[in-house]
Amino acid sequence: MLRAGRLDHSWFLDYLGASDRSELIAYCLRRFGRSTEGLDLSALRVVSAGLSGAEIEACVNEALYVAFN
């Protein structure tokens, strides 16, 4: 007998669109207590093309670490 588990289903998700990437970057910054004021979100949206949501969050986290530590 087989039961549903992690390995028997495949999920395919598209990458985030441009506006979704901007919203995710702003959300991550707010979550870490930072403002988006003075940031060029359109430039960040361009350089984050082709990244998954988890990769974008990791980039924001790393950038904040480098900038403030």
C-alpha positions as CSV (number, residue, x, y, z in Angstrom):
1,M,0.0,0.0,0.0
2,L,1.3,3.4,-0.9
3,R,0.4,6.7,0.9
4,A,0.9,10.2,-0.3
5,G,4.2,11.7,0.8
6,R,6.8,14.3,-0.1
7,L,8.4,12.4,-3.0
8,D,5.5,11.4,-5.1
9,H,4.3,14.9,-6.1
10,S,6.0,17.4,-8.3
11,W,5.2,21.1,-8.1
12,F,6.3,23.6,-10.7
13,L,6.0,27.3,-9.9
14,D,6.9,30.2,-12.2
15,Y,9.3,32.9,-11.0
16,L,7.8,36.0,-9.6
17,G,6.8,38.9,-11.8
18,A,8.4,42.3,-11.6
19,S,5.7,43.9,-9.3
20,D,5.7,40.8,-7.1
21,R,9.5,41.0,-6.7
22,S,9.2,44.7,-5.7
23,E,6.5,43.8,-3.2
24,L,8.5,40.9,-1.8
25,I,11.6,43.1,-1.4
26,A,9.6,45.8,0.4
27,Y,8.0,43.1,2.6
28,C,11.3,41.6,3.6
29,L,12.7,45.1,4.5
30,R,9.7,45.9,6.6
31,R,9.9,42.6,8.3
32,F,13.5,43.3,9.3
33,G,12.5,46.8,10.6
34,R,13.9,48.8,7.6
35,S,12.2,51.3,5.4
36,T,12.1,51.4,1.6
37,E,12.4,55.1,1.6
38,G,15.3,56.2,-0.6
39,L,15.6,52.8,-2.3
40,D,15.3,52.4,-6.0
41,L,12.9,49.4,-6.0
42,S,12.8,49.4,-9.8
43,A,16.6,48.8,-10.0
44,L,16.3,46.0,-7.4
45,R,13.4,44.5,-9.3
46,V,15.6,44.4,-12.4
47,V,18.6,42.7,-10.7
48,S,16.4,40.2,-9.0
49,A,14.9,38.8,-12.2
50,G,15.2,35.0,-12.4
51,L,15.5,34.6,-8.6
52,S,13.0,32.7,-6.5
53,G,11.2,34.2,-3.5
54,A,13.6,32.4,-1.1
55,E,16.6,33.6,-3.0
56,I,15.3,37.2,-3.0
57,E,14.7,37.0,0.8
58,A,18.2,35.6,1.3
59,C,19.7,38.5,-0.7
60,V,17.8,41.1,1.3
61,N,18.9,39.4,4.5
62,E,22.6,39.3,3.4
63,A,22.5,42.9,2.2
64,L,21.1,44.1,5.6
65,Y,23.8,42.0,7.4
66,V,26.6,43.5,5.3
67,A,25.2,47.1,5.5
68,F,24.5,47.2,9.3
69,N,27.1,44.8,10.9
